[in-house]
Amino acid sequence: MNNDLKRLQDRVEQLEAVERDYIGLNQLIDHAANNGNLDEYGGNAFLCVHQSTGKIEDASPQALALLGFTQDELRQHRIDEIEITSDDLPQNHVTYVQNTSQEHMYTCAYRHHDGYRLPIRVYQRVIHVDSDGTVLQYTLEDLSLRKKLWRELSRREDANFHFREKLKQLNEINLQMAEAKSLYELCKIGVQLGMEKLGFDRLSIWLQDEETQVVTGTYGVDEKGAIRDERGSKWSYVDTYVMEFVEGKNTLFVIQNNAPIYNHASQVVGYGWHISVPLLYRGRFIGFMAADNFINQRDLKDYQPELLRLYGITIGHLAAYQRELDTIRKLSDAIQHSDSMIGILNEEAIIEFVNGAFVHVSGYKAEDVIGKSLAFLLPESGYQPIWEAISNKISWQGELTQRKQDGQPYETIVALLPIKTGDGVHNFVLVQEDITEQKRTRKYEFDLRLEQARTRMLETFIRDIGHEFRTPLSIIKVKAYLVQKATDDTRKGQLAAQIEEQADVISAMMDDLIYLVKLESESDAHRVSLDLKQITEDTVQDVATASRQKPLQWNRQLAVVPHIMGDAEKLARAIREVVKNAVQYTPANGTITVALSCAANQVHLRIQDTGMGIPKHEIEKIFTPLYRVDQARTERGTGLGLSITKRILEMHYGTITVESTPNVGSTFVIQLPLPG
């Protein structure tokens, strides 16, 4: 499940990267097509970094433009705060020696001021040594697609008038292809416009099926010049020139003169020249585009291989973009066809969406309930607790007796979950399962079945909706749609940032929900002898390191205590959640004290902060899942950390208590029994 959630988060990040790359490519192509000077897209970007402190001391204008920081902002950072490793790039390190100096080259990613990652090749060398220490120069080579395209265009600065004209056409084509509603529509438009606007005789687009090592057809051109649907065609690319694309050994394949020309069934239909270019996404092969001169038999123009390569860059990124949109459409279908009854409410408890299962079970049509209050469907006794949960923006679960459209009663298990976004909670997911038959046929097992159904309902929701949709339809689908339609770059950037922010929040919540459900299904913890002092010391250090950007005073008073029996991973998680809670609600320059002691056959762990505190009437609620004292959501968190802590301690026969004073701070005390 965690891997699935990570893949969803990666997909959302990739969708945003596609959008940024596509905008950058369009800007550069448009600039070049209008005879603009390409030098402003080039130049060396470098940073001066103090070796011992890692502090950034200076940056070239090109580096500032590349990373999006001002000079003063960069000087407030260490190099390790913006330089990160990237799974998308090979982690090779090479050292070059020239005369007496060394230069280290490696690839990584740099974090842009706006939060996204930039692929970078770094060349590091010593430029100055004095009494203050050694200064290193980091020369940054941008590996993004816009930079690669700039290099390609720079090589063609002296190209003829026709190439300039084709670039203008290419820019117009990009805008037209962006209107495609699906992956295959994009491929069809790409083939058609490549012939009409760019002057190629025949084109075809093939997509990779990585698991079976074949390429599958999309659309191409037949031997009479008409567009042909080739989606039923496929062939293995093993031991063909396509393998050079897959392995990254080649970016262009050209056969001139009297070479065989093939149709979609790999049959020779004539002779002439042939060009193939890879379709790449984030440096990974996803397919290829091919062109030939079968119909008009014109000679190959000097600029045509380059033009097709540039066209392939655009097609590749738009294809990846459309694949992501197709995934979102499939996720939308998944929630629509889920066996669970699912509805989406706004913060006024107005119904905004119901799926097919709801319509089937309740007998109501979607138009009968959308736009109406949830009170329309529920008895007053059932509606009131749900309305209270919505008012407090918290989750709720329970059993309800409802009536179908024809008046027949039916029993349901209901779960209400808030959808958290960057500006608070504005929508809720309501999940229901019909348990009428179970209660009717096996009433003597009611208690057991109710617990199983409740667990099954939550697990089904987390698995199906988390796996197939994760980010709620009412948020991600709208934002993705607006990204397609937005024409203003600033607006697109805002939407992309909102998608990333929502994905991060929902992903974290889903991780914690999965962990909490797993804990609820376990009756006991695996027990071995543990050094709680070492566990606490390591955990506190991890949290302190992760939160180092927030200046805090840490006071550790960890006495040596007898070993206890327990599960090391679970207890570390319980302690981490409480310490993270203290960090979250303690303002900058505040103090967090962690003290470990032993008394009365118990180990006592006290975590004290000087944060915002908790009102007395709120203290008993803070261990409720998804409940937060900070209802305005000015502080980030999933609202599940303390619930996880309490459940873990219960599994270890321990307790947790809280003492707090608003605007003074809070003290959490964990007590765990000693063995024997």
GUZADREN-924493 format. One line per 8 residues: number of its first residue (from 0); their letters; for each residue x, z, y of C-alpha. Coordinates in Angstrom, 1 decimal. Layout:
REM residues N
NUM = a = X/Z/Y ~ ...
REM end
This chain:
REM residues 676
0 = mnndlkrl = 0.0/0.0/0.0 ~ 2.8/0.9/2.4 ~ 4.4/-2.5/1.7 ~ 1.1/-4.2/2.4 ~ 0.7/-2.4/5.7 ~ 4.3/-3.2/6.7 ~ 3.6/-6.9/5.9 ~ 0.5/-6.8/8.2
8 = qdrveqle = 2.6/-5.3/11.0 ~ 5.3/-7.9/10.4 ~ 2.6/-10.7/10.6 ~ 1.3/-9.4/13.9 ~ 4.9/-9.2/15.3 ~ 5.6/-12.7/14.0 ~ 2.4/-14.0/15.6 ~ 3.6/-12.6/18.9
16 = averdyig = 7.1/-14.1/18.4 ~ 5.5/-17.5/17.7 ~ 3.6/-17.3/21.0 ~ 6.7/-16.4/22.9 ~ 8.8/-19.2/21.3 ~ 6.0/-21.7/21.8 ~ 5.7/-20.9/25.5 ~ 9.5/-21.0/26.0
24 = lnqlidha = 9.8/-24.3/24.2 ~ 7.0/-25.8/26.3 ~ 8.7/-24.6/29.5 ~ 12.1/-26.0/28.5 ~ 10.6/-29.4/27.3 ~ 8.6/-29.7/30.5 ~ 11.7/-28.9/32.6 ~ 13.8/-31.5/30.8
32 = anngnlde = 11.0/-34.1/30.9 ~ 10.9/-33.8/34.7 ~ 14.6/-34.4/35.0 ~ 15.3/-30.7/35.8 ~ 18.8/-29.3/35.6 ~ 19.3/-27.6/32.3 ~ 22.2/-25.5/33.4 ~ 20.0/-22.6/34.5
40 = yggnaflc = 19.0/-22.2/30.8 ~ 22.6/-21.9/29.8 ~ 25.6/-19.8/30.9 ~ 27.3/-16.9/29.3 ~ 25.6/-13.6/29.0 ~ 27.9/-10.6/28.7 ~ 27.9/-6.8/28.9 ~ 30.7/-4.4/29.7
48 = vhqstgki = 30.5/-1.3/27.5 ~ 32.6/1.9/27.5 ~ 33.9/2.2/24.0 ~ 33.9/6.0/23.6 ~ 30.5/6.7/25.2 ~ 28.7/3.4/24.4 ~ 27.5/3.4/28.0 ~ 26.7/0.0/29.5
56 = edaspqal = 28.7/-0.3/32.7 ~ 28.0/-3.9/33.8 ~ 26.0/-7.0/32.9 ~ 26.2/-10.6/34.0 ~ 23.1/-12.2/35.7 ~ 22.5/-14.2/32.5 ~ 22.5/-11.0/30.4 ~ 19.9/-9.5/32.8
64 = allgftqd = 17.7/-12.6/32.6 ~ 18.1/-12.7/28.8 ~ 17.2/-9.0/28.2 ~ 14.7/-8.5/31.0 ~ 16.4/-5.5/32.6 ~ 17.7/-4.8/36.1 ~ 21.3/-3.8/36.5 ~ 20.4/-0.2/37.2
72 = elrqhrid = 18.1/-0.1/34.2 ~ 20.8/-1.3/31.8 ~ 23.3/1.1/33.1 ~ 21.0/3.9/32.0 ~ 21.3/2.8/28.4 ~ 23.9/3.0/25.6 ~ 24.6/-0.2/23.7 ~ 23.1/1.4/20.5
80 = eieitsdd = 19.8/1.9/22.3 ~ 19.2/-1.8/22.7 ~ 21.2/-3.3/19.8 ~ 19.4/-3.1/16.5 ~ 19.9/-4.5/13.0 ~ 17.4/-7.3/11.9 ~ 16.3/-8.1/8.4 ~ 15.7/-11.7/9.6
88 = lpqnhvty = 19.3/-12.4/10.4 ~ 22.4/-12.3/8.0 ~ 24.4/-9.2/8.6 ~ 27.8/-10.9/8.4 ~ 30.8/-9.4/10.3 ~ 33.8/-11.5/11.1 ~ 37.0/-10.5/12.9 ~ 39.2/-13.1/14.6
96 = vqntsqeh = 42.7/-12.4/15.7 ~ 44.3/-14.4/18.5 ~ 47.8/-13.4/19.7 ~ 47.5/-9.6/19.9 ~ 43.8/-9.3/20.6 ~ 40.9/-9.1/18.2 ~ 37.4/-10.4/18.5 ~ 34.6/-9.2/16.3
104 = mytcayrh = 31.6/-11.5/15.7 ~ 28.3/-10.3/14.1 ~ 24.6/-11.1/14.2 ~ 21.9/-8.6/15.1 ~ 18.8/-8.2/17.4 ~ 18.6/-6.9/20.9 ~ 15.5/-5.2/22.2 ~ 14.0/-6.9/25.3
112 = hdgyrlpi = 12.8/-4.8/28.2 ~ 9.2/-5.7/27.1 ~ 9.8/-4.3/23.6 ~ 10.2/-7.4/21.4 ~ 13.4/-8.4/19.6 ~ 15.8/-11.2/20.4 ~ 18.1/-12.7/17.8 ~ 21.7/-12.5/19.1
120 = rvyqrvih = 25.2/-13.4/17.9 ~ 27.6/-10.9/19.5 ~ 31.3/-11.5/20.2 ~ 33.0/-8.2/21.0 ~ 36.6/-7.7/22.3 ~ 38.6/-5.3/24.5 ~ 38.9/-6.4/28.1 ~ 40.3/-3.3/29.8
128 = vdsdgtvl = 42.2/-0.1/28.9 ~ 43.0/2.6/31.5 ~ 43.0/6.4/31.9 ~ 39.2/6.5/31.6 ~ 39.2/4.8/28.3 ~ 38.6/1.4/26.7 ~ 36.1/-1.1/28.0 ~ 34.6/-3.7/25.6
136 = qytledls = 33.1/-7.0/26.5 ~ 30.0/-8.0/24.5 ~ 29.4/-11.8/24.9 ~ 25.8/-12.5/23.8 ~ 24.8/-15.8/22.2 ~ 21.1/-16.3/22.3 ~ 19.9/-17.5/18.8 ~ 16.3/-18.0/19.9
144 = lrkklwre = 14.6/-21.3/19.5 ~ 14.5/-22.0/23.2 ~ 18.3/-21.6/23.3 ~ 18.7/-23.9/20.3 ~ 16.4/-26.4/22.0 ~ 18.5/-26.1/25.2 ~ 21.6/-27.0/23.2 ~ 19.9/-30.0/21.7
152 = lsrredan = 18.6/-31.2/25.1 ~ 21.9/-30.6/26.7 ~ 23.5/-32.9/24.2 ~ 21.0/-35.5/25.2 ~ 21.3/-35.2/29.0 ~ 22.6/-38.7/29.2 ~ 19.8/-40.2/27.0 ~ 18.0/-43.3/28.2
160 = fhfreklk = 14.8/-43.6/30.1 ~ 12.7/-44.0/27.0 ~ 13.9/-40.6/25.6 ~ 12.8/-39.0/28.9 ~ 9.4/-40.6/28.7 ~ 9.0/-39.5/25.1 ~ 9.8/-36.0/26.1 ~ 7.0/-36.1/28.6
168 = qlneinlq = 4.7/-37.4/25.9 ~ 6.0/-34.6/23.6 ~ 5.0/-32.0/26.2 ~ 1.5/-33.4/26.5 ~ 1.2/-33.5/22.7 ~ 2.1/-29.8/22.5 ~ -0.9/-29.0/24.7 ~ -3.2/-31.1/22.6
176 = maeaksly = -2.0/-29.6/19.3 ~ -2.5/-26.1/20.6 ~ -6.3/-26.8/20.5 ~ -6.3/-27.2/16.7 ~ -8.6/-24.9/15.0 ~ -6.9/-24.8/11.6 ~ -3.6/-25.5/9.9 ~ -4.8/-28.8/8.4
184 = elckigvq = -6.4/-29.9/11.6 ~ -3.0/-29.3/13.3 ~ -1.2/-31.5/10.7 ~ -3.8/-34.3/11.1 ~ -3.5/-34.2/14.9 ~ 0.3/-34.0/14.6 ~ 0.5/-37.2/12.5 ~ -2.0/-39.0/14.8
192 = lgmeklgf = -0.3/-38.2/18.1 ~ 3.2/-38.8/16.6 ~ 2.1/-42.4/16.0 ~ 0.1/-42.9/19.2 ~ 2.3/-41.1/21.7 ~ 5.8/-41.0/20.2 ~ 5.8/-44.5/18.7 ~ 6.6/-43.7/15.1
200 = drlsiwlq = 5.3/-46.2/12.5 ~ 4.3/-43.7/9.8 ~ 4.5/-39.9/9.6 ~ 3.7/-37.3/7.0 ~ 3.8/-33.5/7.0 ~ 4.5/-31.5/3.8 ~ 4.3/-27.7/3.4 ~ 6.4/-25.6/1.0
208 = deetqvvt = 5.0/-23.6/-1.8 ~ 8.0/-21.3/-2.3 ~ 6.8/-19.7/-5.5 ~ 6.5/-22.9/-7.4 ~ 9.3/-24.8/-5.5 ~ 7.0/-27.7/-4.7 ~ 5.9/-29.3/-1.4 ~ 2.2/-30.0/-0.9
216 = gtygvdek = 0.8/-32.8/1.2 ~ -1.3/-32.4/4.3 ~ -1.9/-35.6/6.2 ~ 0.1/-38.9/6.3 ~ -0.2/-42.6/7.0 ~ -1.1/-45.2/4.4 ~ 0.5/-48.6/4.0 ~ -2.0/-50.1/6.4
224 = gairderg = -1.4/-47.7/9.2 ~ -4.5/-45.5/8.7 ~ -4.3/-41.7/8.5 ~ -4.6/-40.5/4.9 ~ -5.7/-37.1/3.6 ~ -2.8/-36.2/1.2 ~ -3.8/-32.6/0.5 ~ -4.0/-33.3/-3.2
232 = skwsyvdt = -0.4/-34.5/-3.5 ~ 2.5/-32.3/-4.5 ~ 6.0/-32.8/-5.9 ~ 9.0/-30.6/-6.8 ~ 11.8/-30.6/-4.3 ~ 14.3/-29.2/-6.7 ~ 17.5/-31.5/-6.8 ~ 16.2/-33.5/-3.8
240 = yvmefveg = 17.5/-33.7/-0.3 ~ 14.8/-31.1/0.7 ~ 17.0/-28.5/-1.0 ~ 19.5/-28.9/1.9 ~ 16.7/-27.9/4.3 ~ 15.7/-25.0/2.1 ~ 19.3/-23.7/1.9 ~ 19.9/-24.3/5.7
248 = kntlfviq = 22.7/-26.8/5.0 ~ 21.1/-29.7/7.0 ~ 18.6/-30.1/9.8 ~ 18.2/-33.9/9.7 ~ 18.1/-36.5/7.0 ~ 18.3/-40.2/8.0 ~ 18.5/-43.2/5.8 ~ 19.0/-46.5/7.6
256 = nnapiynh = 18.8/-50.2/6.7 ~ 17.5/-51.3/3.3 ~ 16.6/-47.9/1.8 ~ 13.5/-47.4/-0.4 ~ 10.3/-46.2/1.4 ~ 7.8/-44.2/-0.7 ~ 4.1/-43.5/-0.5 ~ 2.4/-40.1/-1.0
264 = asqvvgyg = 2.6/-40.6/-4.8 ~ 6.5/-41.1/-4.7 ~ 6.1/-44.8/-5.4 ~ 8.4/-47.4/-3.7 ~ 6.2/-49.5/-1.3 ~ 9.0/-51.2/0.7 ~ 12.4/-50.9/2.3 ~ 13.6/-49.7/5.7
272 = whisvpll = 14.8/-46.6/7.4 ~ 13.5/-43.1/6.8 ~ 13.9/-39.8/8.7 ~ 13.1/-36.3/7.5 ~ 13.3/-33.1/9.5 ~ 12.6/-29.5/8.4 ~ 9.8/-27.4/9.8 ~ 11.3/-23.9/10.4
280 = yrgrfigf = 9.9/-20.6/11.3 ~ 12.3/-17.8/12.3 ~ 15.0/-19.8/10.6 ~ 13.1/-20.1/7.3 ~ 12.1/-23.4/5.8 ~ 8.3/-23.8/5.6 ~ 8.0/-27.6/5.1 ~ 9.2/-30.9/6.5
288 = maadnfin = 8.1/-34.0/8.4 ~ 9.0/-37.5/7.4 ~ 8.9/-40.8/9.4 ~ 9.7/-44.4/8.4 ~ 9.4/-48.0/9.7 ~ 7.3/-49.5/6.9 ~ 4.6/-51.1/9.0 ~ 6.4/-52.7/12.0
296 = qrdlkdyq = 9.9/-52.8/10.6 ~ 11.5/-52.0/13.9 ~ 15.1/-50.9/14.1 ~ 15.8/-47.2/14.4 ~ 16.3/-46.2/18.0 ~ 19.1/-43.9/18.9 ~ 16.8/-41.2/20.2 ~ 14.2/-41.2/17.4
304 = pellrlyg = 16.0/-38.8/15.0 ~ 16.4/-36.3/17.9 ~ 12.8/-36.8/19.1 ~ 11.5/-36.2/15.5 ~ 13.7/-33.1/15.3 ~ 12.2/-31.7/18.5 ~ 8.7/-32.6/17.3 ~ 9.4/-30.8/14.1
312 = itighlaa = 10.3/-27.6/16.0 ~ 6.9/-27.6/17.7 ~ 5.0/-28.5/14.5 ~ 6.8/-25.8/12.5 ~ 6.0/-23.0/15.0 ~ 2.4/-24.1/15.5 ~ 2.0/-24.4/11.7 ~ 3.3/-20.8/11.3
320 = yqreldti = 0.9/-19.7/14.1 ~ -2.0/-21.4/12.4 ~ -1.2/-19.8/9.1 ~ -1.4/-16.4/10.8 ~ -4.8/-17.3/12.3 ~ -6.0/-18.6/8.9 ~ -5.0/-15.2/7.5 ~ -7.0/-13.4/10.2
328 = rklsdaiq = -10.0/-15.6/9.3 ~ -9.6/-14.7/5.6 ~ -9.4/-11.0/6.6 ~ -12.7/-11.5/8.5 ~ -14.2/-13.0/5.4 ~ -12.9/-10.1/3.3 ~ -14.7/-7.5/5.4 ~ -17.8/-9.6/5.4
336 = hsdsmigi = -17.9/-9.9/1.6 ~ -16.7/-6.3/0.9 ~ -18.9/-4.4/-1.6 ~ -19.0/-1.4/0.8 ~ -21.6/-1.4/3.6 ~ -19.6/-1.7/6.8 ~ -20.7/-1.6/10.4 ~ -18.9/-1.3/13.7
344 = lneeaiie = -20.3/0.9/16.5 ~ -19.3/1.3/20.2 ~ -18.8/4.6/21.9 ~ -22.6/4.8/22.6 ~ -23.4/4.5/18.9 ~ -24.7/0.9/19.5 ~ -24.3/-1.3/16.4 ~ -22.1/-4.3/17.1
352 = fvngafvh = -21.5/-5.7/13.6 ~ -22.8/-5.3/10.0 ~ -21.5/-7.0/6.9 ~ -23.3/-8.8/4.1 ~ -23.3/-5.7/1.8 ~ -25.3/-3.8/4.5 ~ -27.8/-6.6/4.7 ~ -28.2/-6.7/0.9
360 = vsgykaed = -28.6/-3.0/0.4 ~ -30.7/-2.0/3.4 ~ -32.9/-5.1/3.5 ~ -32.4/-5.4/7.3 ~ -31.2/-8.7/8.7 ~ -28.1/-8.5/11.0 ~ -30.2/-9.6/14.0 ~ -32.6/-6.7/13.3
368 = vigkslaf = -30.0/-4.0/13.9 ~ -27.2/-5.5/16.1 ~ -27.6/-4.2/19.7 ~ -29.6/-1.2/18.6 ~ -28.6/2.5/18.4 ~ -27.6/3.9/15.0 ~ -30.5/6.3/15.5 ~ -32.7/3.4/14.6
376 = llpesgyq = -31.5/3.5/11.0 ~ -31.0/7.2/10.4 ~ -33.2/10.3/10.3 ~ -32.6/12.7/13.2 ~ -30.9/15.2/10.9 ~ -28.5/12.6/9.7 ~ -27.9/11.0/13.1 ~ -27.0/14.2/15.0
384 = piweaisn = -23.7/15.0/13.2 ~ -22.5/11.4/13.5 ~ -23.4/11.3/17.2 ~ -21.4/14.6/17.7 ~ -18.4/13.0/15.9 ~ -18.7/9.9/18.1 ~ -19.0/12.0/21.2 ~ -15.8/13.9/20.2
392 = kiswqgel = -14.1/10.7/19.1 ~ -13.3/12.2/15.6 ~ -14.0/11.1/12.0 ~ -16.9/12.4/9.9 ~ -18.0/12.1/6.3 ~ -21.0/13.2/4.4 ~ -24.1/12.3/2.5 ~ -27.3/10.9/4.0
400 = tqrkqdgq = -30.7/9.9/2.7 ~ -31.8/6.7/4.5 ~ -34.7/4.2/4.2 ~ -34.5/0.5/3.6 ~ -36.4/-2.0/5.7 ~ -39.4/-1.7/3.3 ~ -39.4/2.1/3.5 ~ -37.8/2.8/0.2
408 = pyetival = -35.3/5.8/0.3 ~ -31.8/5.5/-0.9 ~ -28.8/7.9/-1.0 ~ -25.5/7.1/0.6 ~ -22.0/8.5/1.1 ~ -21.0/7.8/4.7 ~ -17.6/7.9/6.5 ~ -17.1/7.4/10.2
416 = lpiktgdg = -13.6/6.5/11.4 ~ -12.6/6.0/15.1 ~ -10.6/2.9/16.0 ~ -7.8/4.1/18.2 ~ -6.3/1.7/20.8 ~ -3.8/2.1/23.6 ~ -6.5/3.2/26.1 ~ -8.5/5.5/23.8
424 = vhnfvlvq = -11.3/5.2/21.3 ~ -14.1/2.7/22.1 ~ -15.3/1.7/18.7 ~ -15.9/3.2/15.3 ~ -16.1/1.9/11.7 ~ -19.0/3.2/9.6 ~ -18.5/2.8/5.9 ~ -21.3/3.5/3.4
432 = editeqkr = -21.8/3.3/-0.3 ~ -25.2/3.4/-2.1 ~ -25.1/6.2/-4.7 ~ -28.9/6.3/-5.4 ~ -28.5/5.1/-9.0 ~ -25.7/7.6/-9.8 ~ -27.8/10.5/-8.6 ~ -30.9/9.3/-10.4
440 = trkyefdl = -29.3/8.7/-13.8 ~ -26.8/11.5/-14.1 ~ -27.9/14.3/-11.9 ~ -26.3/17.0/-14.0 ~ -22.9/15.6/-13.0 ~ -23.8/15.5/-9.3 ~ -21.0/17.6/-8.0 ~ -18.3/15.8/-9.9
448 = rleqartr = -19.7/12.4/-9.2 ~ -20.1/13.1/-5.5 ~ -16.5/14.1/-5.2 ~ -15.4/11.0/-7.1 ~ -17.6/8.8/-5.1 ~ -16.4/10.3/-1.9 ~ -12.8/9.8/-2.9 ~ -13.5/6.3/-4.3
456 = mletfird = -15.3/5.3/-1.1 ~ -12.3/6.4/1.1 ~ -9.8/4.8/-1.3 ~ -11.8/1.6/-1.5 ~ -12.0/1.5/2.3 ~ -8.3/2.1/2.8 ~ -7.3/-0.3/0.1 ~ -9.7/-3.1/0.8
464 = ighefrtp = -9.9/-2.9/4.5 ~ -6.3/-1.8/4.9 ~ -5.0/-4.5/2.6 ~ -7.3/-7.3/3.7 ~ -8.0/-6.5/7.3 ~ -6.2/-3.3/8.4 ~ -6.5/-3.8/12.1 ~ -10.3/-3.6/12.8
472 = lsiikvka = -12.1/-6.9/13.3 ~ -13.5/-5.9/16.7 ~ -9.9/-5.5/18.1 ~ -7.5/-7.9/16.5 ~ -9.8/-10.9/16.1 ~ -10.8/-10.8/19.8 ~ -7.2/-10.4/21.0 ~ -6.0/-13.2/18.7
480 = ylvqkatd = -8.8/-15.5/20.0 ~ -7.9/-14.7/23.6 ~ -4.3/-15.5/22.9 ~ -5.3/-19.0/21.8 ~ -7.5/-19.5/24.9 ~ -5.4/-17.9/27.6 ~ -3.6/-20.3/29.9 ~ -2.0/-17.7/32.2
488 = dtrkgqla = 1.4/-16.6/30.9 ~ 1.0/-13.1/32.3 ~ -2.3/-12.7/30.5 ~ -0.8/-14.0/27.3 ~ 1.9/-11.4/27.5 ~ -0.6/-8.6/28.1 ~ -2.6/-9.7/25.1 ~ 0.4/-9.9/22.9
496 = aqieeqad = 1.5/-6.4/24.0 ~ -2.0/-5.1/23.3 ~ -1.9/-6.6/19.8 ~ 1.5/-5.0/19.1 ~ 0.4/-1.6/20.5 ~ -2.8/-1.6/18.5 ~ -1.0/-2.7/15.3 ~ 1.5/0.1/15.7
504 = visammdd = -1.2/2.8/16.2 ~ -3.5/1.6/13.4 ~ -0.5/1.1/11.0 ~ 0.7/4.7/11.6 ~ -2.9/6.0/11.1 ~ -3.3/4.0/7.9 ~ 0.0/5.3/6.5 ~ -1.0/8.9/7.2
512 = liylvkle = -4.5/8.3/5.8 ~ -3.1/6.9/2.5 ~ -0.7/9.9/2.3 ~ -3.5/12.4/3.0 ~ -5.8/10.8/0.4 ~ -3.0/10.9/-2.2 ~ -2.5/14.6/-1.4 ~ -6.2/15.3/-1.8
520 = sesdahrv = -6.1/13.7/-5.3 ~ -3.3/16.0/-6.4 ~ -4.1/19.4/-7.7 ~ -0.6/20.9/-7.6 ~ 3.0/20.1/-6.4 ~ 6.1/19.5/-8.5 ~ 8.2/22.7/-8.2 ~ 11.9/23.2/-8.3
528 = sldlkqit = 14.2/25.8/-6.7 ~ 14.7/24.9/-3.0 ~ 16.9/26.0/-0.1 ~ 14.3/26.1/2.7 ~ 17.0/26.7/5.3 ~ 18.8/23.5/4.5 ~ 15.5/21.5/4.3 ~ 14.5/23.0/7.7
536 = edtvqdva = 17.9/22.3/9.3 ~ 17.9/18.7/8.1 ~ 14.3/18.0/9.1 ~ 14.7/19.5/12.6 ~ 17.9/17.5/13.2 ~ 16.1/14.3/12.1 ~ 13.2/14.9/14.6 ~ 15.6/15.9/17.4
544 = tasrqkpl = 17.6/12.7/16.8 ~ 14.6/10.5/16.7 ~ 13.3/12.0/20.0 ~ 16.6/12.1/21.9 ~ 15.2/9.9/24.7 ~ 13.0/12.9/25.7 ~ 15.2/15.7/27.1 ~ 14.4/18.9/25.3
552 = qwnrqlav = 16.2/22.2/24.7 ~ 16.5/23.1/20.9 ~ 16.9/26.7/19.9 ~ 17.6/27.1/16.1 ~ 17.5/30.6/14.6 ~ 17.7/29.8/10.9 ~ 18.6/32.8/8.7 ~ 19.7/32.5/5.1
560 = vphimgda = 16.6/33.2/2.9 ~ 16.1/33.3/-0.8 ~ 15.3/30.1/-2.6 ~ 11.6/29.2/-3.0 ~ 9.8/27.0/-5.6 ~ 8.3/23.8/-4.3 ~ 8.5/20.1/-3.8 ~ 11.3/19.2/-1.3
568 = eklarair = 9.8/16.0/-0.1 ~ 6.4/17.4/0.6 ~ 7.7/20.6/2.3 ~ 10.0/18.5/4.5 ~ 7.0/16.4/5.5 ~ 5.0/19.5/6.3 ~ 7.7/20.9/8.5 ~ 8.4/17.5/10.2
576 = evvknavq = 4.7/17.1/11.2 ~ 4.7/20.5/12.9 ~ 8.0/19.9/14.7 ~ 6.9/16.4/15.7 ~ 3.7/18.0/17.1 ~ 5.8/20.3/19.2 ~ 7.9/17.4/20.6 ~ 4.7/15.4/21.3
584 = ytpangti = 3.1/18.1/23.4 ~ 6.1/19.6/25.1 ~ 7.0/18.1/28.5 ~ 10.6/16.9/29.3 ~ 13.1/19.7/29.7 ~ 10.9/22.1/27.7 ~ 12.2/24.3/24.9 ~ 11.4/24.2/21.1
592 = tvalscaa = 12.4/27.2/19.0 ~ 12.6/27.0/15.2 ~ 13.2/30.3/13.5 ~ 13.4/31.1/9.8 ~ 13.2/34.6/8.3 ~ 12.1/36.6/5.3 ~ 9.8/39.6/5.0 ~ 7.3/41.2/2.5
600 = nqvhlriq = 8.1/38.7/-0.3 ~ 7.4/35.8/2.0 ~ 9.5/33.3/3.9 ~ 8.4/32.9/7.5 ~ 9.0/29.7/9.5 ~ 8.1/29.8/13.2 ~ 8.0/26.7/15.4 ~ 7.4/27.6/19.1
608 = dtgmgipk = 7.1/25.3/22.0 ~ 6.6/25.5/25.8 ~ 4.0/22.7/25.8 ~ 0.5/22.2/27.0 ~ -1.0/24.8/24.7 ~ -4.3/24.8/22.9 ~ -7.6/26.3/24.3 ~ -8.8/29.2/22.1
616 = heiekift = -12.1/27.4/21.1 ~ -10.0/24.4/19.9 ~ -7.6/26.2/17.6 ~ -9.8/26.3/14.5 ~ -10.3/22.5/14.8 ~ -6.7/21.3/15.0 ~ -6.3/21.0/11.3 ~ -9.3/18.7/11.0
624 = plyrvdqa = -8.3/15.1/10.1 ~ -8.1/12.9/13.2 ~ -9.0/15.7/15.6 ~ -6.8/15.9/18.7 ~ -6.8/18.5/21.5 ~ -5.6/15.7/23.8 ~ -8.8/13.7/23.9 ~ -7.6/11.5/26.7
632 = rtergtgl = -4.9/10.2/24.3 ~ -2.1/10.6/26.8 ~ 0.1/11.6/24.0 ~ 0.6/9.4/21.0 ~ -0.1/10.4/17.4 ~ -2.4/9.7/14.5 ~ -4.3/13.0/14.5 ~ -3.5/13.5/10.8
640 = glsitkri = -0.1/15.3/10.9 ~ -1.4/18.9/10.9 ~ -4.0/18.1/8.3 ~ -1.2/16.8/6.0 ~ 0.8/20.0/6.7 ~ -2.1/22.3/5.8 ~ -2.8/20.4/2.6 ~ 0.8/20.6/1.5
648 = lemhygti = 1.0/24.3/2.2 ~ -2.2/24.9/0.2 ~ -0.5/23.1/-2.7 ~ 2.4/25.6/-2.4 ~ 0.1/28.7/-2.0 ~ 1.2/29.0/1.6 ~ -0.5/29.3/4.9 ~ -0.2/28.2/8.5
656 = tvestpnv = -1.4/30.0/11.6 ~ -1.4/29.3/15.3 ~ -1.1/31.3/18.5 ~ -1.4/29.4/21.7 ~ -1.9/29.9/25.5 ~ -2.9/26.8/27.6 ~ -0.1/25.7/29.9 ~ 2.3/28.2/28.3
664 = gstfviql = 2.9/26.9/24.8 ~ 2.0/27.2/21.1 ~ 3.6/29.0/18.1 ~ 2.9/27.8/14.6 ~ 3.9/30.2/11.7 ~ 4.3/28.9/8.2 ~ 4.4/31.5/5.4 ~ 5.5/30.6/1.8
672 = plpg = 5.6/33.1/-1.1 ~ 8.9/33.9/-2.9 ~ 9.0/33.4/-6.6 ~ 8.2/36.3/-9.0
REM end
